[in-house]
Amino acid sequence: MDQTRISPPDISAIVTPVLSALPGASLSPEPSVSVLPLLSPILRQRVQLLSAGSKEPWIRLLTWDAAKASKLTLIAQSGSLEAHPVSGEIEVDWDYNVQIRHKRLDKETLQTLVVLGEFDLFVRLVYCMGDAESDGEGWKIGEVGVASNPSPLDSFGGYPTLTEAEDAFQATQTAGSKGVGAVNTGANAPLYNDEKEEEDDDDDYWARYDATPARTPALKRSPAPQSMAGAASNLDIHRSQSAEDAYYAQYDSVQPAMDNHDPDEVVEGESSAAAPLGLAKPLEEQTEIGETSGAWTLAEPPRSPSIRSQDETNRVAELLHPRPASSASSTGSLTVAKLEETAERQEQNEFGVKQHISRSIRSLFLLSRSAGIDREEFERMVKTELDVLGMVEDDI
């Protein structure tokens, strides 16, 4: 927005037609065609959309404060805005009974507040550019509201002239840029110190690992003579080979995966392992039947050393290895854990979706209230959308 070409608004030419239309706006649901071009694009769109199909007077749409819409209607119907019988216009002393303040909010927003204390009204003007439905560029009416309890001048502030408002905005921009630079310069030093302290802490942390002795220290040279050192070296090699043999000997007790004999399935009281096929004795020589506490006890008679050779005994011991525990129970517990985890995740997702819908509806309600839409109208809009959704639900 080019600030050098903006001139102060013609208050009388802009505000007078709107004041004259307020009594009719308090009775008619249809907006006046002559007033719509004087409104800002946002206010004009609000009036046109919300008045369509409504039976309420459209004067309530001129203010963004829904709580004061009823009082605005009473002021319009009080008779104070009646036109003079001779001139046909509302008589307003623009030099004495009107308070005017100008304020630039940012580079694109310039506003003027006109307070008409005689009528307890205020009119907020906004400088608009690119308005295709109007003159294209100029001052438009952004709001018409009640000027009491509280006074709009308290929250608006502003300056008596447009030039003072522009100068104050420029001064604020200059001071703000300098302040941001000073804050950034002053904040660099402590930020650098904090980063340096964090780096020092990291160095101390990793330095602890440097002080830790290695798990496989290098062999130290023996102070003994070379011959004794050689003998010690041979002894170390022999010990290392014995350690390797003991390590691999542990796998001799592992149950082969193809062996279908499970020690866990052996009935209590039976022999822990059966002899390989072909090496077992006849049943008559092998067992004696006895009854102890209601259970069968298998007793093996004494054997002669000549019956089974040492080689056969060693071969049997090699084949009879313990078998890992059955994984059926662990598999079942893992399946139950996965099902519980899936149900918990689904419950969390459902809770998150409900929270998102709740927050979305709350945000839409706050947005509608800031736009001047009351609760009843908001509920009607939501109900209408739900009815439409019910009709087109199968097509979505």
PERARA-V807237 format. One record per backbone hydrogen bond with DSSP energy under -1.0 kcal/mol. CO is the residue of the C=O (numbers start at 1). NH is the residue of the N-H. If there is no record, write none. Layout:
BEGIN
co = {CO	CO}
nh = {NH	NH}
END
This chain:
BEGIN
co = {9	10	11	12	15	16	17	21	22	24	24	25	28	32	35	36	38	40	41	42	43	44	45	46	47	51	58	59	62	65	66	68	69	70	71	72	73	79	84	89	92	93	99	101	102	103	109	109	110	111	112	113	114	115	116	120	121	122	123	124	124	125	126	128	136	136	138	140	141	143	145	151	152	153	159	161	162	163	164	165	166	167	168	169	170	171	172	173	174	175	176	177	178	179	180	181	182	183	187	188	189	190	191	192	193	194	195	196	197	198	199	200	201	202	203	207	225	226	227	228	229	230	231	232	233	234	235	236	237	238	239	240	241	242	243	244	245	248	249	250	251	262	263	267	276	282	283	290	292	295	304	309	310	311	312	313	314	315	316	319	327	328	329	330	331	332	333	334	335	336	337	338	339	340	341	342	343	344	345	346	347	348	349	350	351	352	353	354	355	356	357	358	359	360	361	362	363	364	365	366	367	368	369	374	375	376	377	378	379	380	381	382	383	384	385	386	387	388}
nh = {11	14	15	16	19	20	21	25	26	27	28	59	58	36	38	39	141	44	45	46	47	48	49	50	51	54	61	62	144	68	69	72	73	74	75	76	77	82	88	84	94	97	115	113	159	111	105	106	127	103	125	101	123	99	121	147	116	145	114	142	143	112	140	138	130	131	128	126	40	124	122	154	156	157	102	165	166	167	168	169	170	171	172	173	174	175	176	177	178	179	180	181	182	183	184	185	186	187	191	192	193	194	195	196	197	198	199	200	201	202	203	204	205	206	207	211	229	230	231	232	233	234	235	236	237	238	239	240	241	242	243	244	245	246	247	248	249	251	252	253	254	265	266	270	279	286	287	297	295	292	307	313	314	315	316	317	318	319	320	321	331	332	333	334	335	336	337	338	339	340	341	342	343	344	345	346	347	348	349	350	351	352	353	354	355	356	357	358	359	360	361	362	363	364	365	366	367	368	369	370	371	373	372	378	379	380	381	382	383	384	385	386	387	388	389	390	391	392}
END
